[in-house]
């Protein structure tokens, strides 16, 4: 059970997750509002022709634009370490309030010009009704999306950790041969390598870049759609160590730990990779693992 002060899961703030949430909310809200029109005193949504339909299209377009801009803002918060459940709830409550005010404005202005007929014209009564319907239209699809993507993320983590279930023509590896196996966000096995050949995993938005050496010793990079957080959680007991919000390094490949004016940096056992910064958040973990490595 999450506390409201806990950090909000970054799996829900990815580009794919937010786009799908917007599409689902747009579909759900449209169906809900059209179904609920006969039971609402001041609903003026209409599909067909005429001025009411035009106002419906304009309102729905503006409301959808507001939601899209809000989700762009949420996407920008994906790397904020202090973004909690409280912030997410308040963010979405702000969406509901803005759209409710927009609906109230359209209703009152439409009544002035005779396009919309009100059964009552009280501002607060209209606003409360709009808040209720906006909450149902947006919060329900947001909750369903949250549950779906959270389950999807957990399933991907489980797949990532269970390489033994993958059919392969390779003979079983000895215990000492620790393989790092990476699945994409669809659960498809994409990359498998001996940990001795892996140097660095770098985050690139919703993708990661794996820096590794091939059988000839040449440094190469492989990109796949996967979250760095998933890799960190799945290989917590391995030589892979998170040192920065953008980097996971193989602690066995660190040649030198440098103390600099702005903090620490890591020099790996290859000149192909520039020094990797160590952020304050992961500093103590990296120091402990570096000093205890064997």
LUMLUM-195055 format. One record per residue: chain; residue number from 1; x, y, z of N, C-alpha, C in turn; residue in three letters. Coordinates in steps of 0.02 Angstrom, whole numbers. Layout:
<rs>
R  mol  seq  n.east  n.north    n.up  ca.east  ca.north   ca.up  c.east  c.north    c.up  type
R    A  NUM       X        Y       Z        X         Y       Z       X        Y       Z   Ala
...
</rs>
This chain:
<rs>
R  mol  seq  n.east  n.north    n.up  ca.east  ca.north   ca.up  c.east  c.north    c.up  type
R    A    1      42      -60       0        0         0       0      44       63       0   Unk
R    A    2      30      108     -47       71       168     -53      46      221      -5   Unk
R    A    3      94      260      22       78       320      60      75      378      11   Unk
R    A    4      34      429      28       28       486     -17      92      526     -22   Unk
R    A    5     137      516      26      201       551      25     255      512     -13   Unk
R    A    6     238      451     -35      286       410     -73     297      439    -142   Unk
R    A    7     355      424    -170      370       447    -238     322      413    -287   Unk
R    A    8     296      452    -334      250       424    -383     286      380    -432   Unk
R    A    9     258      321    -450      292       274    -495     308      306    -563   Unk
R    A   10     371      304    -582      390       335    -646     364      296    -706   Unk
R    A   11     341      234    -695      313       195    -750     251      228    -779   Unk
R    A   12     217      270    -739      156       303    -761     169      371    -793   Unk
R    A   13     231      393    -794      247       458    -821     287      455    -886   Unk
R    A   14     290      395    -916      323       388    -980     280      415   -1036   Unk
R    A   15     310      427   -1094      274       455   -1151     218      409   -1173   Unk
R    A   16     232      345   -1180      181       297   -1202     123      294   -1153   Unk
R    A   17     139      290   -1088       87       285   -1038      42      346   -1037   Unk
R    A   18      71      405   -1042       31       467   -1040     -12      475   -1103   Unk
R    A   19      16      458   -1160      -23       463   -1222     -83      416   -1220   Unk
R    A   20     -72      354   -1198     -127       306   -1193    -178      327   -1141   Unk
R    A   21    -156      358   -1087     -202       383   -1036    -247      437   -1064   Unk
R    A   22    -218      483   -1103     -257       537   -1134    -309      508   -1183   Unk
R    A   23    -288      461   -1224     -334       431   -1273    -392      394   -1239   Unk
R    A   24    -375      358   -1186     -426       321   -1150    -474      369   -1115   Unk
R    A   25    -448      422   -1083     -489       471   -1049    -534      508   -1099   Unk
R    A   26    -508      524   -1159     -548       558   -1209    -607      515   -1231   Unk
R    A   27    -594      451   -1243     -647       405   -1264    -698      395   -1208   Unk
R    A   28    -672      383   -1147     -717       369   -1090    -761      429   -1076   Unk
R    A   29    -731      489   -1075     -770       549   -1058    -823      564   -1110   Unk
R    A   30    -807      554   -1174     -855       567   -1227    -915      520   -1220   Unk
R    A   31    -901      456   -1210     -956       407   -1202    -997      423   -1140   Unk
R    A   32    -963      437   -1084     -999       451   -1022   -1044      513   -1028   Unk
R    A   33   -1018      567   -1057    -1057       629   -1062   -1117      620   -1108   Unk
R    A   34   -1107      584   -1163    -1163       574   -1209   -1217      530   -1177   Unk
R    A   35   -1196      480   -1139    -1245       436   -1106   -1282      472   -1050   Unk
R    A   36   -1247      519   -1016    -1277       552    -958   -1319      613    -976   Unk
R    A   37   -1318      636   -1038    -1355       696   -1057   -1429      694   -1038   Unk
R    A   38   -1465      639   -1051    -1537       638   -1034   -1551      647    -960   Unk
R    A   39   -1501      635    -918    -1513       637    -846   -1484      700    -813   Unk
R    A   40   -1462      747    -853    -1430       807    -827   -1470      869    -847   Unk
R    A   41   -1480      914    -799    -1522       973    -812   -1490     1022    -862   Unk
R    A   42   -1425     1031    -855    -1392      1083    -894   -1340     1056    -942   Unk
R    A   43   -1350      995    -966    -1304       967   -1016   -1326      989   -1085   Unk
R    A   44   -1280     1015   -1124    -1297      1039   -1191   -1256     1005   -1245   Unk
R    A   45   -1220      952   -1228    -1181       916   -1278   -1228      885   -1330   Unk
R    A   46   -1208      888   -1393    -1250       862   -1445   -1208      840   -1505   Unk
R    A   47   -1225      782   -1532    -1193       759   -1594   -1242      766   -1651   Unk
R    A   48   -1220      794   -1705    -1264       804   -1762   -1249      870   -1796   Unk
R    A   49   -1298      912   -1802    -1289       976   -1834   -1316     1032   -1789   Unk
R    A   50   -1299     1093   -1806    -1325      1149   -1769   -1273     1181   -1724   Unk
R    A   51   -1295     1235   -1691    -1249      1273   -1650   -1226     1235   -1588   Unk
R    A   52   -1270     1195   -1559    -1252      1156   -1500   -1196     1107   -1516   Unk
R    A   53   -1200     1077   -1575    -1148      1030   -1595   -1081     1067   -1605   Unk
R    A   54   -1084     1127   -1635    -1023      1166   -1645    -991     1184   -1578   Unk
R    A   55   -1032     1205   -1530    -1006      1221   -1463    -977     1159   -1430   Unk
R    A   56   -1010     1102   -1440     -985      1040   -1411    -916     1024   -1438   Unk
R    A   57    -906     1031   -1503     -842      1017   -1535    -788     1065   -1509   Unk
R    A   58    -805     1130   -1505     -757      1180   -1482    -737     1166   -1409   Unk
R    A   59    -787     1153   -1367     -773      1140   -1296    -730     1077   -1289   Unk
R    A   60    -749     1024   -1323     -713       960   -1317    -641      968   -1341   Unk
R    A   61    -631     1006   -1395     -564      1016   -1422    -520     1055   -1372   Unk
R    A   62    -549     1108   -1343     -511      1147   -1294    -495     1106   -1232   Unk
R    A   63    -545     1068   -1208     -535      1026   -1149    -481      974   -1161   Unk
R    A   64    -482      944   -1220     -432       893   -1237    -363      925   -1242   Unk
R    A   65    -360      986   -1268     -296      1022   -1271    -268     1035   -1202   Unk
R    A   66    -312     1054   -1155     -292      1066   -1086    -263     1003   -1055   Unk
R    A   67    -296      947   -1067     -273       883   -1041    -205      865   -1070   Unk
R    A   68    -198      875   -1136     -134       859   -1168     -77      901   -1141   Unk
R    A   69     -90      966   -1131      -39      1011   -1104     -22      990   -1032   Unk
R    A   70     -72      970    -995      -61       947    -927     -16      885    -926   Unk
R    A   71     -28      839    -972       11       778    -975      83      792    -999   Unk
R    A   72      90      843   -1041      158       863   -1060     195      888    -998   Unk
R    A   73     160      925    -956      191       947    -893     208      889    -848   Unk
R    A   74     164      839    -844      179       779    -804     239      742    -832   Unk
R    A   75     244      738    -898      302       705    -928     367      741    -909   Unk
R    A   76     363      807    -903      421       845    -882     440      833    -810   Unk
R    A   77     393      805    -770      406       792    -700     432      721    -688   Unk
R    A   78     443      683    -742      460       612    -733     527      601    -698   Unk
R    A   79     571      651    -702      637       644    -670     641      682    -604   Unk
R    A   80     586      713    -583      586       750    -519     583      699    -462   Unk
R    A   81     631      698    -420      636       648    -367     587      660    -310   Unk
R    A   82     559      721    -306      512       736    -252     440      739    -276   Unk
R    A   83     425      708    -334      357       707    -360     320      648    -328   Unk
R    A   84     273      663    -282      240       611    -243     168      599    -267   Unk
R    A   85     133      552    -233       63       539    -249      20      601    -236   Unk
R    A   86      38      639    -184        3       701    -170       6      748    -229   Unk
R    A   87      66      756    -256       74       801    -314      33      777    -374   Unk
R    A   88      32      711    -385       -6       684    -441     -81      696    -432   Unk
R    A   89    -106      686    -371     -177       697    -356    -195      771    -366   Unk
R    A   90    -154      815    -339     -167       887    -345    -163      910    -418   Unk
R    A   91    -116      880    -455     -109       897    -526    -173      881    -564   Unk
R    A   92    -200      821    -553     -260       800    -587    -322      838    -561   Unk
R    A   93    -322      856    -497     -376       897    -470    -377      965    -504   Unk
R    A   94    -318      991    -519     -313      1054    -556    -343     1048    -626   Unk
R    A   95    -330      992    -659     -360       978    -724    -436      981    -720   Unk
R    A   96    -463      946    -671     -536       943    -662    -564     1012    -651   Unk
R    A   97    -532     1052    -609     -557      1119    -594    -556     1164    -655   Unk
R    A   98    -500     1162    -693     -494      1205    -752    -548     1187    -804   Unk
R    A   99    -558     1123    -815     -607      1101    -865    -678     1117    -841   Unk
R    A  100    -689     1111    -776     -755      1129    -748    -770     1203    -756   Unk
R    A  101    -720     1245    -744     -729      1317    -755    -741     1332    -829   Unk
R    A  102    -707     1295    -872     -717      1305    -944    -789     1287    -964   Unk
R    A  103    -814     1232    -937     -883      1211    -952    -933     1262    -926   Unk
R    A  104    -921     1287    -865     -966      1337    -836    -966     1401    -879   Unk
R    A  105    -908     1422    -901     -903      1482    -943    -941     1472   -1008   Unk
R    A  106    -931     1414   -1042     -966      1401   -1105   -1041     1401   -1094   Unk
R    A  107   -1063     1372   -1038    -1135      1367   -1025   -1167     1435   -1014   Unk
R    A  108   -1135     1476    -973    -1162      1543    -958   -1161     1587   -1020   Unk
R    A  109   -1104     1586   -1057    -1099      1627   -1118   -1147     1603   -1172   Unk
R    A  110   -1155     1537   -1177    -1203      1510   -1226   -1274     1530   -1211   Unk
R    A  111   -1291     1534   -1146    -1358      1555   -1126   -1369     1629   -1143   Unk
R    A  112   -1317     1670   -1135    -1324      1742   -1151   -1341     1752   -1225   Unk
R    A  113   -1311     1711   -1268    -1322      1719   -1340   -1381     1676   -1365   Unk
R    A  114   -1416     1643   -1319    -1474      1604   -1338   -1459     1538   -1372   Unk
R    A  115   -1396     1517   -1369    -1377      1453   -1400   -1391     1396   -1353   Unk
R    A  116   -1384     1408   -1288    -1394      1357   -1237   -1449     1381   -1190   Unk
R    A  117   -1496     1337   -1173    -1550      1354   -1128   -1537     1324   -1060   Unk
R    A  118   -1534     1365   -1009    -1521      1342    -941   -1586     1333    -902   Unk
R    A  119   -1587     1280    -861    -1643      1271    -815   -1631     1311    -751   Unk
R    A  120   -1569     1325    -735    -1551      1370    -680   -1484     1400    -698   Unk
R    A  121   -1472     1461    -677    -1413      1497    -701   -1363     1513    -645   Unk
R    A  122   -1370     1483    -588    -1324      1497    -534   -1253     1473    -550   Unk
R    A  123   -1205     1518    -543    -1135      1501    -560   -1110     1442    -519   Unk
R    A  124   -1119     1445    -453    -1092      1393    -410   -1128     1326    -421   Unk
R    A  125   -1192     1329    -436    -1229      1268    -450   -1202     1235    -513   Unk
R    A  126   -1190     1277    -565    -1162      1251    -627   -1092     1223    -617   Unk
R    A  127   -1051     1260    -578     -983      1238    -567    -980     1172    -529   Unk
R    A  128   -1022     1165    -477    -1023      1102    -438   -1044     1044    -482   Unk
R    A  129   -1093     1055    -524    -1115      1003    -569   -1059      985    -619   Unk
R    A  130   -1025     1036    -643     -970      1024    -691    -912      986    -657   Unk
R    A  131    -897     1004    -595     -843       969    -559    -861      895    -550   Unk
R    A  132    -923      881    -533     -945       812    -524    -935      772    -588   Unk
R    A  133    -960      798    -644     -956       761    -707    -884      759    -734   Unk
R    A  134    -846      811    -723     -776       810    -744    -736      759    -704   Unk
R    A  135    -751      755    -639     -716       707    -597    -730      636    -620   Unk
R    A  136    -793      621    -633     -811       553    -657    -778      540    -725   Unk
R    A  137    -780      590    -769     -755       581    -837    -680      571    -840   Unk
R    A  138    -643      600    -793     -570       597    -795    -540      551    -743   Unk
R    A  139    -565      553    -682     -533       515    -628    -540      440    -639   Unk
R    A  140    -599      418    -662     -609       345    -673    -559      319    -725   Unk
R    A  141    -554      349    -785     -504       323    -832    -432      331    -808   Unk
R    A  142    -418      382    -767     -351       390    -739    -335      333    -691   Unk
R    A  143    -383      315    -649     -373       260    -601    -364      194    -638   Unk
R    A  144    -405      182    -689     -400       120    -727    -333      117    -764   Unk
R    A  145    -311      173    -792     -246       175    -826    -190      163    -777   Unk
R    A  146    -195      193    -718     -144       184    -666    -137      109    -649   Unk
R    A  147    -193       75    -638     -191         5    -620    -161      -37    -676   Unk
R    A  148    -182      -22    -738     -158       -61    -795     -83      -54    -804   Unk
R    A  149     -58        7    -805       14        18    -817      56       -5    -758   Unk
R    A  150      29       -3    -698       66       -27    -640      74     -103    -644   Unk
R    A  151      20     -138    -664       24      -211    -672      71     -228    -730   Unk
R    A  152      67     -190    -784      111      -202    -842     184     -194    -822   Unk
R    A  153     200     -142    -782      268      -131    -761     293     -187    -716   Unk
R    A  154     251     -211    -670      270      -266    -626     282     -330    -666   Unk
R    A  155     239     -342    -716      248      -401    -758     313     -398    -798   Unk
R    A  156     331     -339    -822      394      -331    -858     453     -344    -813   Unk
R    A  157     448     -322    -750      502      -334    -702     509     -408    -688   Unk
R    A  158     452     -443    -681      454      -515    -668     485     -552    -727   Unk
R    A  159     467     -531    -788      496      -562    -848     571     -551    -850   Unk
R    A  160     591     -491    -831      662      -474    -833     703     -516    -785   Unk
R    A  161     671     -536    -730      707      -573    -678     707     -649    -691   Unk
R    A  162     664     -673    -736      656      -745    -745     684     -767    -812   Unk
R    A  163     748     -761    -821      780      -783    -883     779     -859    -889   Unk
R    A  164     773     -895    -833      773      -968    -835     714     -995    -874   Unk
R    A  165     661     -955    -883      602      -978    -918     608     -968    -994   Unk
R    A  166     662     -938   -1017      672      -925   -1089     702     -987   -1122   Unk
R    A  167     672    -1009   -1177      698     -1065   -1214     759    -1043   -1253   Unk
R    A  168     814    -1081   -1249      876     -1061   -1282     914    -1124   -1302   Unk
R    A  169     954    -1117   -1356      996     -1173   -1377    1064    -1171   -1343   Unk
R    A  170    1076    -1122   -1300     1138     -1119   -1262    1136    -1169   -1205   Unk
R    A  171    1192    -1202   -1190     1194     -1248   -1133    1187    -1207   -1069   Unk
R    A  172    1162    -1237   -1014     1157     -1201    -951    1224    -1172    -931   Unk
R    A  173    1223    -1109    -912     1285     -1075    -893    1304    -1093    -821   Unk
R    A  174    1368    -1097    -806     1388     -1109    -737    1367    -1052    -692   Unk
R    A  175    1366    -1065    -628     1342     -1015    -580    1384     -951    -586   Unk
R    A  176    1449     -958    -598     1493      -900    -601    1479     -857    -661   Unk
R    A  177    1447     -886    -713     1433      -849    -774    1368     -810    -765   Unk
R    A  178    1372     -752    -736     1313      -712    -722    1293     -674    -785   Unk
R    A  179    1235     -690    -811     1211      -657    -871    1162     -602    -854   Unk
R    A  180    1168     -548    -892     1120      -493    -886    1073     -499    -945   Unk
R    A  181    1009     -509    -931      959      -519    -984     909     -462    -980   Unk
R    A  182     896     -431   -1037      852      -373   -1039     794     -386   -1087   Unk
R    A  183     734     -370   -1062      673      -375   -1101     649     -305   -1116   Unk
R    A  184     614     -297   -1172      585      -231   -1186     519     -224   -1148   Unk
R    A  185     486     -168   -1157      425      -155   -1119     367     -200   -1138   Unk
R    A  186     375     -237   -1193      323      -285   -1213     337     -355   -1186   Unk
R    A  187     391     -362   -1148      408      -427   -1119     447     -472   -1166   Unk
R    A  188     473     -445   -1221      511      -485   -1269     585     -482   -1252   Unk
R    A  189     618     -540   -1249      689      -544   -1235     727     -511   -1293   Unk
R    A  190     768     -461   -1277      803      -424   -1328     879     -429   -1322   Unk
R    A  191     904     -440   -1262      976      -434   -1253     998     -479   -1195   Unk
R    A  192    1051     -517   -1207     1079      -561   -1155    1154     -560   -1161   Unk
R    A  193    1188     -547   -1105     1261      -540   -1108    1291     -561   -1041   Unk
R    A  194    1351     -588   -1044     1388      -602    -983    1404     -537    -948   Unk
R    A  195    1393     -534    -883     1403      -472    -846    1475     -447    -851   Unk
R    A  196    1523     -492    -865     1593      -472    -871    1605     -428    -932   Unk
R    A  197    1559     -430    -981     1567      -391   -1042    1525     -327   -1043   Unk
R    A  198    1487     -317    -990     1443      -258    -987    1477     -202    -946   Unk
R    A  199    1476     -142    -972     1508       -85    -940    1458      -36    -909   Unk
R    A  200    1409      -18    -949     1367        38    -930    1298       31    -962   Unk
R    A  201    1247       53    -925     1179        58    -952    1157      131    -943   Unk
R    A  202    1140      162    -998     1124       234    -998    1051      245   -1017   Unk
R    A  203    1017      288    -979      948       304    -993     943      355   -1049   Unk
R    A  204     895      344   -1094      883       390   -1149     807      395   -1158   Unk
R    A  205     775      437   -1117      703       443   -1115     672      376   -1095   Unk
R    A  206     629      346   -1137      599       282   -1120     641      223   -1146   Unk
R    A  207     700      238   -1170      745       187   -1195     807      183   -1150   Unk
R    A  208     845      130   -1157      910       125   -1125     962      105   -1177   Unk
R    A  209    1023      128   -1167     1079       109   -1209    1127       67   -1168   Unk
R    A  210    1142        8   -1192     1188       -38   -1157    1256      -34   -1190   Unk
R    A  211    1306      -16   -1151     1376       -14   -1175    1409      -80   -1156   Unk
R    A  212    1435     -116   -1207     1464      -182   -1193    1520     -196   -1243   Unk
R    A  213    1561     -245   -1227     1615      -266   -1272    1596     -333   -1302   Unk
R    A  214    1607     -340   -1368     1589      -403   -1401    1647     -453   -1395   Unk
R    A  215    1642     -508   -1432     1691      -562   -1425    1761     -541   -1447   Unk
R    A  216    1766     -486   -1487     1831      -462   -1509    1858     -408   -1463   Unk
R    A  217    1819     -389   -1413     1841      -336   -1367    1821     -267   -1390   Unk
R    A  218    1786     -262   -1447     1765      -197   -1473    1704     -171   -1433   Unk
R    A  219    1706     -106   -1415     1652       -76   -1378    1593      -61   -1424   Unk
R    A  220    1533      -83   -1403     1473       -72   -1443    1417      -48   -1398   Unk
R    A  221    1363      -23   -1432     1304         0   -1396    1242      -34   -1424   Unk
R    A  222    1196      -50   -1378     1133       -80   -1399    1076      -42   -1365   Unk
R    A  223    1025      -23   -1404      969        16   -1377     905      -26   -1377   Unk
R    A  224     867      -22   -1323      802       -54   -1321     756      -13   -1278   Unk
R    A  225     691      -24   -1287      640        13   -1250     630      -21   -1182   Unk
R    A  226     656       11   -1132      653       -16   -1064     670       41   -1016   Unk
R    A  227     645       37    -954      659        89    -906     721       71    -864   Unk
R    A  228     760      121    -848      820       110    -807     800       85    -737   Unk
R    A  229     744      109    -712      720        88    -646     705       14    -644   Unk
R    A  230     679      -13    -699      664       -84    -702     728     -125    -698   Unk
R    A  231     780     -103    -734      845      -137    -731     873     -134    -661   Unk
R    A  232     869      -76    -630      896       -67    -562     862     -115    -512   Unk
R    A  233     796     -120    -516      759      -162    -469     771     -236    -483   Unk
R    A  234     778     -254    -547      785      -325    -565     854     -354    -549   Unk
R    A  235     906     -312    -550      974      -336    -539    1005     -304    -478   Unk
R    A  236     964     -297    -426      988      -264    -365    1043     -303    -330   Unk
R    A  237    1046     -369    -341     1096      -411    -308    1156     -427    -354   Unk
R    A  238    1163     -390    -408     1217      -403    -456    1271     -350    -450   Unk
R    A  239    1316     -349    -499     1369      -299    -501    1345     -232    -530   Unk
R    A  240    1283     -230    -552     1256      -169    -579    1236     -122    -523   Unk
R    A  241    1260      -59    -526     1248       -11    -473    1224       55    -504   Unk
R    A  242    1170       81    -477     1145       146    -499    1189      201    -469   Unk
R    A  243    1215      244    -512     1259       298    -487    1232      367    -505   Unk
R    A  244    1179      369    -545     1153       433    -570    1084      419    -598   Unk
R    A  245    1042      470    -603      976       458    -631     978      433    -703   Unk
R    A  246    1035      444    -737     1042       422    -806    1085      361    -816   Unk
R    A  247    1120      339    -762     1170       286    -772    1167      230    -720   Unk
R    A  248    1178      170    -746     1193       111    -704    1260       84    -730   Unk
R    A  249    1307       73    -685     1373        50    -706    1386      -20    -677   Unk
R    A  250    1430      -57    -711     1455      -120    -684    1512     -103    -637   Unk
R    A  251    1503     -112    -573     1552       -90    -524    1619     -125    -534   Unk
R    A  252    1618     -185    -565     1681      -221    -578    1720     -191    -635   Unk
R    A  253    1689     -146    -673     1723      -115    -730    1749      -45    -713   Unk
R    A  254    1745      -26    -649     1769        40    -629    1844       37    -616   Unk
R    A  255    1881       75    -654     1953        78    -646    1974      126    -590   Unk
R    A  256    1938      182    -586     1958       233    -538    1897      273    -515   Unk
R    A  257    1894      286    -450     1843       329    -422    1875      397    -407   Unk
R    A  258    1854      448    -442     1885       514    -436    1844      559    -389   Unk
R    A  259    1878      593    -344     1847       643    -301    1860      711    -332   Unk
R    A  260    1807      745    -352     1813       810    -385    1777      863    -345   Unk
R    A  261    1782      925    -367     1754       981    -330    1678      974    -324   Unk
R    A  262    1645      950    -377     1573       945    -377    1548      876    -355   Unk
R    A  263    1592      833    -333     1572       766    -313    1619      713    -341   Unk
R    A  264    1593      653    -350     1633       598    -375    1616      583    -448   Unk
R    A  265    1664      553    -482     1653       527    -549    1689      460    -555   Unk
R    A  266    1667      420    -604     1694       353    -612    1729      347    -680   Unk
R    A  267    1789      320    -678     1827       306    -739    1823      231    -751   Unk
R    A  268    1793      211    -808     1786       140    -823    1847      113    -859   Unk
R    A  269    1850       46    -865     1907        13    -895    1906       15    -971   Unk
R    A  270    1889       72    -998     1890        82   -1070    1893      156   -1084   Unk
R    A  271    1929      175   -1135     1933       246   -1154    1875      267   -1198   Unk
R    A  272    1833      218   -1218     1777       234   -1262    1719      268   -1225   Unk
R    A  273    1719      263   -1159     1665       292   -1120    1693      348   -1077   Unk
R    A  274    1665      408   -1082     1688       464   -1040    1674      450    -966   Unk
R    A  275    1706      487    -923     1695       478    -851    1621      488    -834   Unk
R    A  276    1597      446    -790     1526       446    -771    1516      482    -705   Unk
R    A  277    1473      532    -702     1462       568    -638    1424      526    -588   Unk
R    A  278    1438      539    -524     1401       507    -469    1360      562    -435   Unk
R    A  279    1295      555    -435     1253       606    -404    1251      596    -328   Unk
R    A  280    1233      648    -292     1232       646    -219    1185      591    -193   Unk
R    A  281    1131      579    -229     1082       529    -208    1113      460    -202   Unk
R    A  282    1157      443    -247     1185       375    -250    1257      372    -226   Unk
R    A  283    1282      426    -200     1353       431    -182    1374      378    -131   Unk
R    A  284    1336      372     -76     1355       325     -23    1351      253     -47   Unk
R    A  285    1301      238     -87     1294       169    -113    1353      151    -157   Unk
R    A  286    1373      197    -202     1429       185    -247    1494      177    -207   Unk
R    A  287    1505      220    -158     1566       215    -117    1569      148     -80   Unk
R    A  288    1513      127     -53     1511        63     -16    1525        5     -62   Unk
R    A  289    1494        4    -121     1503       -51    -168    1574      -51    -197   Unk
R    A  290    1601        9    -210     1669        13    -237    1720      -13    -187   Unk
R    A  291    1712        3    -124     1760       -17     -73    1753      -91     -54   Unk
R    A  292    1694     -120     -68     1683      -190     -48    1687     -240    -106   Unk
R    A  293    1700     -215    -167     1700      -259    -224    1758     -308    -219   Unk
R    A  294    1748     -366    -250     1799      -418    -248    1821     -436    -319   Unk
</rs>
